[in-house]
């Protein structure tokens, strides 16, 4: 396993771990990531997490965030 601190725009440092197929990464006490398969430049991950934990691919998460900021304000909350 390799540990690197990699500066990013959003984070001060990113932990980078190397894993082979069928190896796992444990996050906290309740989240497990497993490398299910590696085919060329694609890695398939299996994620075992509690139901209350929301998990999205980055592009889906960003689309949801954009939708929230682009959505018109709820008139029932404006007090008019």
MARVEXTOR-497105 format. One record per residue (C-alpha): residue in three letters; x, y, z. Coordinates in steps of 0.02 Angstrom, whole numbers. Example, Ala and Ser with C-alpha at 12.3 -4.5 7.8 and 13.67 -1.06 7.14 Angstrom:
2
PT     r       px       py       pz
PT   ALA      615     -225      390
PT   SER      684      -53      357
END
This chain:
80
PT     r       px       py       pz
PT   UNK        0        0        0
PT   UNK       67      172      -45
PT   UNK       25      334       43
PT   UNK       44      500      -47
PT   UNK      -10      674       -4
PT   UNK      -69      752     -165
PT   UNK     -128      934     -162
PT   UNK     -294      963     -250
PT   UNK     -404     1113     -280
PT   UNK     -540     1054     -159
PT   UNK     -435      970      -26
PT   UNK     -275     1012       66
PT   UNK     -210      835       38
PT   UNK     -275      675      -38
PT   UNK     -231      502       25
PT   UNK     -189      392     -125
PT   UNK     -192      204      -98
PT   UNK     -142       66     -218
PT   UNK     -253      -88     -222
PT   UNK     -261     -244     -330
PT   UNK     -418     -333     -387
PT   UNK     -520     -403     -242
PT   UNK     -426     -297     -115
PT   UNK     -522     -179        0
PT   UNK     -511      -10       82
PT   UNK     -604       20      245
PT   UNK     -671      195      284
PT   UNK     -720      223      464
PT   UNK     -816       80      543
PT   UNK     -952       58      414
PT   UNK     -891       87      235
PT   UNK     -793      -37      130
PT   UNK     -730       -8      -47
PT   UNK     -674     -159     -148
PT   UNK     -588     -163     -317
PT   UNK     -707     -282     -408
PT   UNK     -618     -282     -576
PT   UNK     -489     -191     -680
PT   UNK     -509     -189     -869
PT   UNK     -392      -75     -965
PT   UNK     -414      101     -897
PT   UNK     -576       60     -803
PT   UNK     -586        7     -622
PT   UNK     -750      -62     -553
PT   UNK     -776      -28     -368
PT   UNK     -896     -113     -250
PT   UNK     -956       -5     -107
PT   UNK    -1033      -73       52
PT   UNK    -1105       68      156
PT   UNK    -1254      102      269
PT   UNK    -1414      152      179
PT   UNK    -1408      328      253
PT   UNK    -1242      363      164
PT   UNK    -1271      444       -6
PT   UNK    -1151      385     -142
PT   UNK    -1138      462     -316
PT   UNK    -1013      465     -458
PT   UNK     -934      637     -464
PT   UNK    -1023      692     -623
PT   UNK    -1193      643     -551
PT   UNK    -1155      733     -387
PT   UNK    -1105      892     -481
PT   UNK    -1263      884     -588
PT   UNK    -1369      869     -430
PT   UNK    -1278     1017     -352
PT   UNK    -1301     1121     -511
PT   UNK    -1485     1077     -515
PT   UNK    -1504     1137     -336
PT   UNK    -1419     1304     -369
PT   UNK    -1510     1330     -534
PT   UNK    -1682     1285     -465
PT   UNK    -1800     1431     -434
PT   UNK    -1833     1473     -253
PT   UNK    -1983     1387     -174
PT   UNK    -2118     1522     -166
PT   UNK    -2194     1444      -10
PT   UNK    -2033     1484       83
PT   UNK    -2021     1668       32
PT   UNK    -2162     1722      146
PT   UNK    -2261     1803        3
END
